[in-house]
């Protein structure tokens, strides 16, 4: 299974009380749903996502393909998810990501997972289950919001490098998240990559040069304001 260490920017769909994203993994690339081609259809017991069109990891290029994600609430309260998909190359795995961005929501999902595991083995004599939850990355906003100065300095450095600042929230694991919770508030700034974490990942020399320029300006801003 391919796990990206950054946010792919996949659309999040609200299905039967769950926040769900879906990714398709081939031998050559990692694909997400193109938001413009996605729509949600309500059903008596849930909802269906119809998506025409995919995009490369990170949204750098459009790709041919389609996907249907159906969510159905069963009588016992469980949610059944079904996926059918087509990508530019044979699909070797489908990733369903049940998302939450706040600690309370993550704790709720953990409790739900433990209860589901116990329910599965309850009817099997002699069976047991052990659920181990390992924290990987948390929402860096919890830390960054307490230190707005680091974001202001990053904005200033990007402007000094002659670039227009574009900001957006991201999800997923990043070094910035890990460092922030280790006590070093670290918002993410660009490095210029395209088509992340695939066999076709690339970066232009111009983008790398601008990334270096921003880092130099950032060091200069912090030194001058010290």
Backbone as CSV, one residue per row, in Angstrom:
resi,resn,N_x,N_y,N_z,CA_x,CA_y,CA_z,C_x,C_y,C_z
1,UNK,0.848,-1.185,0.000,0.000,0.000,0.000,0.883,1.234,0.000
2,UNK,0.477,2.251,-0.726,1.240,3.478,-0.849,0.643,4.546,0.047
3,UNK,1.455,5.057,0.973,1.008,6.105,1.875,1.819,7.365,1.600
4,UNK,1.136,8.448,1.268,1.818,9.708,1.016,2.142,10.398,2.340
5,UNK,3.264,11.095,2.362,3.656,11.815,3.575,3.208,13.269,3.529
6,UNK,2.263,13.568,2.638,1.760,14.932,2.501,0.285,14.829,2.120
7,UNK,-0.372,15.956,2.088,-1.790,15.989,1.770,-1.994,15.995,0.264
8,UNK,-2.745,15.031,-0.263,-3.016,14.980,-1.691,-4.134,15.929,-2.108
9,UNK,-4.812,16.527,-1.137,-5.873,17.458,-1.474,-7.109,16.789,-2.040
10,UNK,-7.330,15.514,-1.715,-8.503,14.812,-2.216,-9.779,15.415,-1.644
11,UNK,-10.855,15.428,-2.424,-12.128,15.887,-1.858,-12.586,14.944,-0.753
12,UNK,-13.238,15.496,0.245,-13.778,14.718,1.369,-15.287,14.680,1.228
13,UNK,-15.852,13.471,1.238,-17.288,13.298,1.072,-17.930,12.919,2.404
14,UNK,-19.057,13.555,2.718,-19.812,13.251,3.929,-20.805,12.140,3.583
15,UNK,-20.531,10.927,4.105,-21.347,9.768,3.788,-21.741,9.044,5.064
16,UNK,-23.007,8.996,5.355,-23.528,8.265,6.524,-22.808,8.656,7.810
17,UNK,-22.530,9.937,7.974,-21.874,10.406,9.186,-20.367,10.269,9.184
18,UNK,-19.783,9.750,8.097,-18.334,9.607,7.991,-17.781,10.609,6.980
19,UNK,-16.558,11.060,7.220,-15.850,11.914,6.264,-14.861,11.011,5.530
20,UNK,-15.092,10.797,4.238,-14.363,9.769,3.499,-13.680,10.357,2.265
21,UNK,-12.437,9.939,2.032,-11.734,10.196,0.777,-11.349,8.853,0.181
22,UNK,-11.115,8.828,-1.124,-10.731,7.579,-1.782,-9.597,7.858,-2.759
23,UNK,-8.637,6.927,-2.813,-7.492,7.030,-3.717,-7.308,5.701,-4.440
24,UNK,-6.823,5.766,-5.671,-6.559,4.572,-6.475,-5.054,4.442,-6.673
25,UNK,-4.536,3.262,-6.439,-3.102,3.004,-6.561,-2.874,2.036,-7.712
26,UNK,-2.040,2.445,-8.682,-1.615,1.558,-9.760,-0.124,1.288,-9.588
27,UNK,0.460,0.521,-10.497,1.894,0.276,-10.425,2.690,1.508,-10.816
28,UNK,2.037,2.490,-11.449,2.752,3.652,-11.944,2.442,4.938,-11.197
29,UNK,1.279,5.000,-10.564,0.881,6.304,-10.038,-0.137,6.141,-8.916
30,UNK,-0.406,7.265,-8.282,-1.422,7.356,-7.238,-2.421,8.413,-7.694
31,UNK,-3.708,8.055,-7.739,-4.730,8.940,-8.284,-5.783,9.278,-7.231
32,UNK,-6.280,10.503,-7.343,-7.408,10.931,-6.528,-8.563,11.325,-7.428
33,UNK,-9.687,11.642,-6.816,-10.881,12.056,-7.548,-10.757,13.517,-7.960
34,UNK,-11.118,13.811,-9.206,-11.175,15.204,-9.650,-12.446,15.836,-9.098
35,UNK,-12.330,16.848,-8.232,-13.529,17.411,-7.588,-14.585,17.906,-8.558
36,UNK,-14.160,18.475,-9.687,-15.126,19.066,-10.616,-16.058,18.022,-11.216
37,UNK,-15.601,16.771,-11.287,-16.417,15.739,-11.908,-17.153,14.854,-10.927
38,UNK,-17.187,15.250,-9.648,-17.794,14.410,-8.616,-19.151,14.973,-8.191
39,UNK,-20.086,14.083,-7.968,-21.391,14.483,-7.449,-21.887,13.409,-6.488
40,UNK,-22.726,13.793,-5.534,-23.271,12.869,-4.540,-24.761,12.704,-4.765
41,UNK,-25.195,11.449,-4.824,-26.607,11.121,-4.996,-27.121,10.458,-3.720
42,UNK,-28.165,10.984,-3.161,-28.755,10.401,-1.957,-29.543,9.143,-2.305
43,UNK,-29.503,8.162,-1.404,-30.265,6.930,-1.552,-31.071,6.717,-0.266
44,UNK,-32.037,5.824,-0.270,-32.847,5.607,0.941,-32.039,5.226,2.173
45,UNK,-30.898,4.537,1.968,-30.111,4.074,3.119,-28.722,4.682,3.184
46,UNK,-28.446,5.697,2.342,-27.105,6.275,2.371,-26.880,7.252,1.241
47,UNK,-25.767,7.084,0.538,-25.432,7.992,-0.557,-24.425,7.320,-1.481
48,UNK,-24.370,7.819,-2.724,-23.428,7.300,-3.712,-22.667,8.475,-4.315
49,UNK,-21.343,8.349,-4.374,-20.506,9.334,-5.051,-20.223,8.841,-6.467
50,UNK,-20.555,9.655,-7.451,-20.231,9.359,-8.841,-19.137,10.341,-9.263
51,UNK,-18.017,9.823,-9.708,-16.896,10.694,-10.089,-16.423,10.339,-11.493
52,UNK,-16.470,11.306,-12.372,-15.924,11.137,-13.721,-14.674,11.994,-13.843
53,UNK,-13.555,11.331,-14.007,-12.287,12.041,-14.094,-11.478,11.892,-12.825
54,UNK,-10.190,11.618,-12.983,-9.261,11.508,-11.871,-8.199,12.584,-12.007
55,UNK,-7.288,12.624,-11.055,-6.131,13.507,-11.173,-4.953,12.861,-10.471
56,UNK,-3.766,13.206,-10.945,-2.547,12.677,-10.357,-2.446,13.100,-8.897
57,UNK,-1.604,12.391,-8.166,-1.363,12.737,-6.766,-0.987,14.205,-6.655
58,UNK,-1.653,14.908,-5.746,-1.378,16.331,-5.577,-2.151,17.219,-6.517
59,UNK,-2.890,16.616,-7.473,-3.709,17.411,-8.381,-2.952,18.069,-9.499
60,UNK,-1.708,17.602,-9.799,-0.887,18.300,-10.785,-1.341,18.089,-12.224
61,UNK,-1.976,16.943,-12.537,-2.413,16.661,-13.895,-3.740,15.908,-13.860
62,UNK,-4.621,16.184,-14.821,-5.855,15.397,-14.915,-5.559,14.019,-15.492
63,UNK,-6.441,13.074,-15.236,-6.266,11.712,-15.741,-7.617,11.115,-16.076
64,UNK,-7.630,10.240,-17.073,-8.857,9.565,-17.455,-9.207,8.500,-16.417
65,UNK,-10.477,8.343,-16.142,-10.912,7.326,-15.195,-12.239,7.703,-14.573
66,UNK,-12.789,6.785,-13.816,-14.052,7.048,-13.127,-14.134,6.193,-11.877
67,UNK,-15.027,6.596,-10.989,-15.131,5.928,-9.697,-16.541,6.074,-9.156
68,UNK,-17.020,5.004,-8.519,-18.282,5.045,-7.805,-18.040,4.559,-6.387
69,UNK,-18.444,5.352,-5.410,-18.300,5.005,-3.997,-19.684,5.033,-3.370
70,UNK,-20.154,3.863,-2.948,-21.489,3.754,-2.363,-21.376,3.511,-0.867
71,UNK,-22.142,4.242,-0.088,-22.204,4.074,1.366,-23.626,3.731,1.753
72,UNK,-23.761,2.667,2.548,-25.092,2.213,2.941,-25.125,1.946,4.443
73,UNK,-26.094,2.530,5.120,-26.286,2.304,6.553,-27.134,1.043,6.730
74,UNK,-26.558,0.040,7.392,-27.262,-1.216,7.589,-28.159,-1.148,8.828
75,UNK,-29.112,-2.093,8.961,-30.053,-2.044,10.088,-29.387,-2.020,11.456
76,UNK,-28.214,-2.638,11.586,-27.537,-2.666,12.888,-26.704,-1.413,13.144
77,UNK,-26.752,-0.443,12.210,-26.016,0.803,12.381,-24.677,0.841,11.694
78,UNK,-24.180,-0.307,11.238,-22.886,-0.345,10.556,-22.997,0.342,9.192
79,UNK,-21.873,0.831,8.700,-21.818,1.476,7.388,-21.032,0.582,6.438
80,UNK,-21.643,0.217,5.332,-20.978,-0.615,4.324,-20.548,0.289,3.163
81,UNK,-19.268,0.220,2.794,-18.734,1.013,1.691,-18.351,0.085,0.537
82,UNK,-18.729,0.457,-0.677,-18.383,-0.319,-1.865,-17.798,0.627,-2.914
83,UNK,-16.726,0.175,-3.562,-16.042,1.005,-4.552,-15.882,0.229,-5.855
84,UNK,-16.209,0.862,-6.967,-15.852,0.374,-8.292,-15.102,1.502,-8.989
85,UNK,-14.053,1.159,-9.722,-13.212,2.220,-10.279,-12.488,1.761,-11.535
86,UNK,-12.122,2.724,-12.338,-11.284,2.518,-13.517,-10.248,3.630,-13.574
87,UNK,-8.988,3.265,-13.833,-7.886,4.233,-13.891,-7.110,4.034,-15.194
88,UNK,-6.157,4.923,-15.511,-5.388,4.771,-16.748,-4.573,3.478,-16.821
89,UNK,-4.307,2.867,-15.676,-3.572,1.604,-15.619,-4.316,0.684,-14.664
90,UNK,-4.045,-0.623,-14.705,-4.733,-1.543,-13.800,-4.600,-1.119,-12.334
91,UNK,-5.716,-1.109,-11.616,-5.741,-0.700,-10.209,-5.278,-1.872,-9.351
92,UNK,-4.221,-1.650,-8.548,-3.739,-2.733,-7.683,-4.303,-2.628,-6.275
93,UNK,-4.763,-1.453,-5.864,-5.418,-1.325,-4.566,-6.225,-0.033,-4.531
94,UNK,-7.227,-0.038,-3.651,-8.063,1.132,-3.418,-7.911,1.526,-1.957
95,UNK,-7.652,2.785,-1.698,-7.502,3.286,-0.336,-8.740,4.097,0.046
96,UNK,-9.384,3.667,1.117,-10.483,4.431,1.702,-9.961,5.080,2.972
97,UNK,-10.058,6.382,3.068,-9.570,7.107,4.225,-10.748,7.718,4.968
98,UNK,-10.985,7.245,6.190,-12.018,7.820,7.055,-11.353,8.912,7.872
99,UNK,-11.721,10.151,7.615,-10.949,11.284,8.108,-11.594,11.968,9.301
100,UNK,-10.724,12.568,10.106,-11.159,13.527,11.117,-9.956,14.397,11.414
101,UNK,-10.212,15.649,11.759,-9.111,16.591,11.906,-8.934,17.104,13.325
102,UNK,-9.827,16.691,14.228,-9.740,17.137,15.604,-9.570,15.936,16.515
103,UNK,-8.933,16.142,17.668,-8.629,15.057,18.589,-9.899,14.335,19.041
104,UNK,-10.953,15.099,19.357,-12.197,14.471,19.825,-12.751,13.525,18.774
105,UNK,-12.713,13.925,17.515,-13.206,13.074,16.443,-12.363,11.832,16.263
106,UNK,-11.047,11.970,16.414,-10.164,10.813,16.294,-10.407,9.818,17.418
107,UNK,-10.644,10.325,18.624,-10.924,9.442,19.750,-12.240,8.687,19.525
108,UNK,-13.210,9.374,18.948,-14.494,8.738,18.647,-14.307,7.612,17.636
109,UNK,-13.480,7.847,16.606,-13.242,6.818,15.599,-12.486,5.640,16.200
110,UNK,-11.558,5.912,17.108,-10.822,4.832,17.759,-11.768,3.943,18.565
111,UNK,-12.677,4.569,19.313,-13.636,3.799,20.097,-14.539,2.974,19.189
112,UNK,-14.947,3.549,18.078,-15.789,2.848,17.108,-15.052,1.634,16.542
113,UNK,-13.766,1.787,16.226,-12.976,0.690,15.678,-12.837,-0.446,16.685
114,UNK,-12.585,-0.080,17.943,-12.439,-1.113,18.976,-13.759,-1.881,19.176
115,UNK,-14.864,-1.160,19.201,-16.170,-1.805,19.373,-16.484,-2.714,18.187
116,UNK,-16.147,-2.275,16.990,-16.392,-3.074,15.795,-15.558,-4.358,15.821
117,UNK,-14.304,-4.253,16.236,-13.437,-5.429,16.303,-13.975,-6.452,17.291
118,UNK,-14.428,-5.989,18.454,-14.986,-6.897,19.461,-16.270,-7.556,18.966
119,UNK,-17.060,-6.791,18.231,-18.313,-7.324,17.699,-18.049,-8.438,16.682
120,UNK,-17.008,-8.260,15.876,-16.687,-9.244,14.839,-16.310,-10.590,15.444
121,UNK,-15.530,-10.599,16.527,-15.053,-11.858,17.103,-16.007,-12.430,18.148
122,UNK,-17.013,-11.657,18.546,-17.901,-12.108,19.621,-18.601,-13.421,19.287
123,UNK,-18.930,-13.622,18.021,-19.652,-14.826,17.644,-18.780,-15.973,17.194
124,UNK,-17.472,-15.863,17.381,-16.545,-16.910,16.948,-15.884,-17.514,18.179
125,UNK,-16.263,-18.726,18.574,-15.685,-19.348,19.774,-14.156,-19.446,19.699
126,UNK,-13.497,-18.999,20.761,-12.046,-19.082,20.831,-11.305,-17.960,20.134
127,UNK,-12.025,-17.104,19.434,-11.372,-16.009,18.703,-11.127,-14.820,19.622
128,UNK,-10.086,-14.086,19.328,-9.788,-12.870,20.080,-9.230,-11.829,19.115
129,UNK,-9.235,-10.609,19.560,-8.726,-9.535,18.710,-8.001,-8.526,19.584
130,UNK,-6.939,-7.971,19.055,-6.175,-6.938,19.746,-6.073,-5.730,18.823
131,UNK,-6.580,-4.610,19.257,-6.538,-3.383,18.466,-5.435,-2.487,19.010
132,UNK,-4.495,-2.157,18.157,-3.401,-1.263,18.549,-3.449,-0.020,17.675
133,UNK,-3.631,1.125,18.277,-3.700,2.396,17.554,-2.392,3.147,17.764
134,UNK,-1.735,3.476,16.664,-0.455,4.184,16.732,-0.609,5.571,16.124
135,UNK,-0.284,6.577,16.892,-0.381,7.950,16.381,0.724,8.211,15.381
136,UNK,0.350,8.752,14.219,1.334,9.100,13.204,1.492,10.613,13.098
137,UNK,0.436,11.274,12.629,0.501,12.728,12.468,-0.779,13.354,13.009
138,UNK,-0.624,14.493,13.642,-1.777,15.217,14.151,-1.926,16.530,13.390
139,UNK,-3.021,17.201,13.656,-3.332,18.457,12.981,-2.431,19.566,13.516
140,UNK,-1.509,20.011,12.699,-0.543,21.016,13.149,-1.201,22.351,13.512
141,UNK,-2.420,22.553,13.074,-3.097,23.810,13.379,-3.195,24.033,14.885
142,UNK,-3.301,22.943,15.651,-3.365,23.057,17.105,-2.155,23.811,17.649
143,UNK,-1.022,23.660,16.993,0.210,24.320,17.433,0.393,25.657,16.715
144,UNK,0.207,25.650,15.389,0.473,26.844,14.583,-0.396,28.015,15.006
145,UNK,-1.659,27.761,15.368,-2.548,28.846,15.780,-2.030,29.569,17.019
146,UNK,-1.206,28.903,17.808,-0.647,29.525,19.006,0.605,30.343,18.700
147,UNK,1.104,30.238,17.467,2.340,30.936,17.083,2.158,31.593,15.709
148,UNK,1.273,32.576,15.597,0.995,33.189,14.289,2.212,33.863,13.660
149,UNK,3.210,34.196,14.477,4.378,34.897,13.942,5.120,34.061,12.905
150,UNK,5.181,32.750,13.095,5.933,31.929,12.144,5.267,31.957,10.768
151,UNK,3.955,32.061,10.732,3.249,32.140,9.458,3.464,33.510,8.822
152,UNK,3.418,34.562,9.642,3.654,35.911,9.115,5.048,36.033,8.494
153,UNK,6.051,35.464,9.151,7.415,35.515,8.611,7.528,34.734,7.307
154,UNK,6.830,33.607,7.214,6.842,32.827,5.978,6.202,33.614,4.837
155,UNK,5.081,34.280,5.126,4.446,35.120,4.105,5.399,36.206,3.613
156,UNK,6.093,36.831,4.556,7.011,37.914,4.206,8.150,37.407,3.336
157,UNK,8.696,36.242,3.668,9.817,35.688,2.908,9.388,35.339,1.482
158,UNK,8.190,34.786,1.335,7.705,34.423,0.004,7.519,35.676,-0.845
159,UNK,6.978,36.727,-0.247,6.795,37.983,-0.984,8.141,38.587,-1.377
160,UNK,9.128,38.525,-0.482,10.455,39.068,-0.789,11.126,38.305,-1.925
161,UNK,10.737,37.040,-2.115,11.296,36.255,-3.222,10.570,36.530,-4.532
162,UNK,9.625,37.469,-4.510,8.930,37.857,-5.729,7.766,36.969,-6.093
163,UNK,7.234,36.226,-5.131,6.128,35.322,-5.396,4.863,35.803,-4.709
164,UNK,3.719,35.444,-5.276,2.445,35.735,-4.639,2.114,34.612,-3.673
165,UNK,1.668,34.964,-2.485,1.371,33.965,-1.461,0.005,33.336,-1.727
166,UNK,-0.018,32.006,-1.792,-1.264,31.253,-1.892,-1.316,30.320,-0.695
167,UNK,-2.359,30.442,0.107,-2.461,29.626,1.317,-3.667,28.707,1.238
168,UNK,-3.491,27.483,1.741,-4.618,26.563,1.863,-4.313,25.569,2.964
169,UNK,-5.362,25.080,3.575,-5.190,24.047,4.596,-4.834,22.734,3.918
170,UNK,-3.975,21.952,4.550,-3.620,20.644,4.013,-3.841,19.597,5.085
171,UNK,-3.946,18.339,4.631,-4.118,17.233,5.549,-2.923,16.298,5.402
172,UNK,-2.910,15.282,6.247,-1.915,14.235,6.071,-0.634,14.494,6.824
173,UNK,0.256,13.548,6.716,1.509,13.617,7.455,2.547,14.469,6.755
174,UNK,3.163,15.346,7.488,4.267,16.144,6.967,5.297,16.286,8.074
175,UNK,6.516,16.609,7.677,7.545,16.902,8.680,7.117,18.075,9.547
176,UNK,6.389,19.035,8.935,5.936,20.193,9.698,5.035,19.804,10.845
177,UNK,4.172,18.818,10.620,3.297,18.342,11.688,4.107,17.711,12.807
178,UNK,5.018,16.845,12.438,5.832,16.163,13.445,6.658,17.160,14.252
179,UNK,7.318,18.097,13.564,8.168,19.060,14.261,7.347,19.990,15.150
180,UNK,6.149,20.356,14.693,5.313,21.255,15.487,4.981,20.643,16.837
181,UNK,4.662,19.360,16.850,4.313,18.709,18.118,5.539,18.292,18.917
182,UNK,6.718,18.481,18.334,7.956,18.287,19.095,8.427,19.597,19.723
183,UNK,7.651,20.687,19.491,7.974,21.961,20.110,8.531,23.005,19.170
184,UNK,8.620,22.695,17.867,9.137,23.651,16.883,8.040,23.939,15.863
185,UNK,7.252,25.016,16.058,6.157,25.316,15.130,6.672,25.446,13.697
186,UNK,6.143,24.624,12.796,6.710,24.536,11.450,5.619,24.462,10.400
187,UNK,5.136,25.597,9.898,4.183,25.548,8.785,4.886,25.064,7.518
188,UNK,4.134,24.475,6.617,4.718,23.964,5.367,4.825,25.071,4.335
189,UNK,5.972,25.150,3.691,6.131,26.020,2.531,6.507,25.137,1.342
190,UNK,6.416,25.688,0.160,6.533,24.863,-1.043,7.967,24.407,-1.306
191,UNK,8.070,23.296,-2.039,9.369,22.838,-2.554,9.309,22.652,-4.062
192,UNK,8.086,22.716,-4.637,7.958,22.707,-6.090,7.663,21.360,-6.720
193,UNK,7.467,20.310,-5.924,7.275,18.993,-6.523,5.987,18.908,-7.337
194,UNK,5.989,17.967,-8.268,4.793,17.647,-9.034,4.599,16.132,-9.026
195,UNK,3.340,15.712,-8.990,2.985,14.293,-9.030,3.709,13.495,-7.946
196,UNK,3.539,13.934,-6.714,4.248,13.381,-5.570,4.088,11.866,-5.437
197,UNK,5.116,11.230,-4.920,5.074,9.820,-4.524,4.582,8.893,-5.626
198,UNK,5.069,9.092,-6.821,4.751,8.173,-7.902,6.010,7.961,-8.732
199,UNK,5.938,7.045,-9.669,7.090,6.823,-10.553,7.321,8.004,-11.488
200,UNK,6.324,8.876,-11.593,6.420,10.033,-12.479,6.621,11.329,-11.712
201,UNK,7.061,11.257,-10.477,7.313,12.474,-9.695,8.443,13.276,-10.325
202,UNK,8.306,14.591,-10.333,9.338,15.438,-10.911,9.275,16.822,-10.290
203,UNK,10.330,17.605,-10.508,10.379,18.981,-10.045,11.231,19.776,-11.024
204,UNK,10.838,21.012,-11.287,11.597,21.841,-12.224,12.730,22.558,-11.503
205,UNK,13.791,22.852,-12.236,14.927,23.582,-11.672,14.473,24.958,-11.188
206,UNK,13.578,25.598,-11.963,13.108,26.935,-11.586,12.380,26.905,-10.241
207,UNK,11.572,25.885,-10.030,10.856,25.785,-8.760,11.826,25.575,-7.605
208,UNK,12.819,24.728,-7.809,13.794,24.488,-6.748,14.588,25.746,-6.433
209,UNK,14.928,26.503,-7.467,15.658,27.748,-7.246,14.829,28.728,-6.421
210,UNK,13.520,28.829,-6.732,12.651,29.731,-5.974,12.485,29.247,-4.530
211,UNK,12.421,27.938,-4.341,12.300,27.403,-2.992,13.527,27.757,-2.162
212,UNK,14.694,27.653,-2.766,15.930,28.024,-2.064,15.929,29.512,-1.741
213,UNK,15.479,30.324,-2.697,15.428,31.771,-2.480,14.517,32.117,-1.307
214,UNK,13.380,31.433,-1.214,12.464,31.680,-0.112,13.109,31.307,1.220
215,UNK,13.813,30.203,1.260,14.474,29.782,2.501,15.526,30.803,2.923
216,UNK,16.292,31.319,1.960,17.306,32.332,2.273,16.632,33.589,2.820
217,UNK,15.543,34.012,2.164,14.827,35.198,2.632,14.236,34.964,4.017
218,UNK,13.757,33.754,4.274,13.179,33.442,5.577,14.232,33.547,6.676
219,UNK,15.427,33.028,6.404,16.515,33.138,7.385,16.880,34.590,7.619
220,UNK,16.873,35.390,6.538,17.232,36.812,6.649,16.179,37.567,7.492
221,UNK,14.903,37.274,7.234,13.823,37.944,7.984,13.932,37.642,9.473
222,UNK,14.148,36.401,9.834,14.257,36.039,11.247,15.476,36.688,11.882
223,UNK,16.580,36.761,11.162,17.802,37.365,11.714,17.598,38.858,11.908
224,UNK,16.959,39.530,10.943,16.769,40.979,11.047,15.780,41.358,12.147
225,UNK,14.804,40.440,12.434,13.791,40.743,13.439,14.193,40.274,14.828
226,UNK,15.333,39.612,14.909,15.758,39.054,16.200,16.118,40.158,17.182
